[in-house]
């Protein structure tokens, strides 16, 4: 599995608008990309930082979405304080904690 991370600075007062745009445009488009395995969007409201990590099932799927990713990042040009950092990584571990189905505490 491969991951693409995009990390940028957005003025804190514009974060909610950027998140809304991401939910309305990037997320639906990502779901349509071949080899898409999931994505995380995280923000630091105080520091005005935003990051995404999209997961791709293979290096080929990752490479096939390079131009697509550039188009998505361009949607946010008006929000970023400076150009975002974009990097690609091989995922060597993907550990998740299973959610509990019990209602008790």
N, C-alpha and C positions, 0 to 999 in steps of 0.2 A: 504494500500500500504506500502511496505517496501523499504528501501534504503540501499545500501552498499556503503560506502565511502572508497576510498583508497587515502591516502595522502603521498607523498614522496618527497625526495630531489634528484634532478638530476642536474649535472653541467650545467649551462646555455648554454654552447656551444653544449650540447648534447640533449637539449630539442626538437629541430626540428626533429632529428632522432627518438626520442622516440614517438613523436606525429605521425610521419609517420608510424611507426610500429603499434601503437595503431589503426590508421585508417585502415590499411591493414589487421590486424589480429583480434584484440579484437572486434571492432565494428561489422564486419560481423558475427562473432561467437555469439556475444550477441544477435543479431537480430534473431538468430535461437533458442535461449533458450525459453522454455515454460514459459509464464508469464512475459516476458520482456516488460517493459512499456516505457523505454527511458533511456537516459544517458546524462550526461554533462561532458565535459572534460575542465578543466581550468588550466592555467599555469601562473606563475609569472616569467617572463623572467629575471628580474633583480636578484631575490632571488633564482632562480633555484628550484622552487617548482612546483609540478604537483598534481592535484587532479581529481578524477572522482567520480561521484555520479550516480550509476545505480539504476533504479527504477524497482520494481517487484510487480506484482498485488496482491500477497498474501504472507503471511509468509511461506506457503508451497513452493511456487515458489522460494522465497528467500533462504530457507534452501536447496532446491534441487540444487542450483547453488554454494554451498560452495566449493566443489572440483573443479568445473569448474573455479571459481574465482582464486583459488590457482594456477591453471595451467596458467591462464592469467598473473597473477602477476609475476610468475616465468620467463616469457618471457622477463621481464625487469630487471632481476637481474644484468646484466652488466651495466645498466644505473644508478641504485639507489646508492646514496652515503652511505646510511644506510637502514636497513629494513623499508619498509613503514608501516604507521599506517593503519590498516584495521578495520572498525567498521560497525555494523549493527544497523539500526534505524527504528522505526515505523514512518511513515509519518503521521502526524496529521493534517497538512494543506498543500495544494498544490495550491497556488494562482498564476495564470498567467495573464498577461495583454494581451488582444486580440490585434492582430496586426491590424493597420488601413489599409484599402484598398484604401483610398483616395490618390490622387497624389498631392493635394494642400498643402500649408503650412500655 
